């Protein structure tokens, strides 16, 4: 979703996106590597600031699930936002479970908003368990005696809905058609909104085609 006026944020986002790279998967989970939220934030923040952009992430909880809203804000006050899919707490949520779900939803919400590639995981289960482990307090007193090892069965009790498929890139003919409309005077922001309404996200190369199609006299408001 966009603010009523969105020409500036769309234009600067196109420019910033051309510099955004996929995050390095520097953390090891049981069945693969992934990039932590703090690593993603450290990667994208300098680029967003360079183009007068920043983001916020807010959490909304109900009795049994939560959502995260990721909002991209331009220095002009224009904004765009997206909401995560609902994340179920399960029958007996713990602070570690809720913290892990929140981190997971923030991570994927930011990736989706910026169009950065997701890491390869098993419908989020591996990454989810990694986040819960990271959020556990190592200083919590442990009962004396033989420690019980953590098993995948414990993590399996989490009722996590499968994450929706990431947005697909539009076909070349679609980009070509939009570029013609932009060249004829249509705003590039309208083209971006049209793609998003169809669940599509243009690649950086496709966004460059759309940006190059804007007449030299300036983008239509």
TAHU-V30018 format. One line per field, one symbol per residue. phi: phi as a letter, one per 30 degrees, with the letter a starting at -180 (. if undefined). burial: 1 if it has 24 or more other C-alpha atoms within 12 Angstrom, else 0. Layout:
phi: ???
burial: ???
This chain:
phi: .bdecbdddddddeddddcdcddddccccdblcacdedddddddeedddecicabbbccbccdbabbbccccbcddjdabbbcdddcddjdbdceddddddddddddddddddcidddddbdhiddddddddddddddddecddjdddddbeddddddccdededdecdddeddddddddddddkddddddddddddcicbddeddddddddddeddjddd
burial: 01000111111111111111011000001000011110011011101100111111101000001111111111000111111111111000100111111111111111111111111000011111111110100000000000000000001001110010011011000010011011100111111100110001111101111111110000100
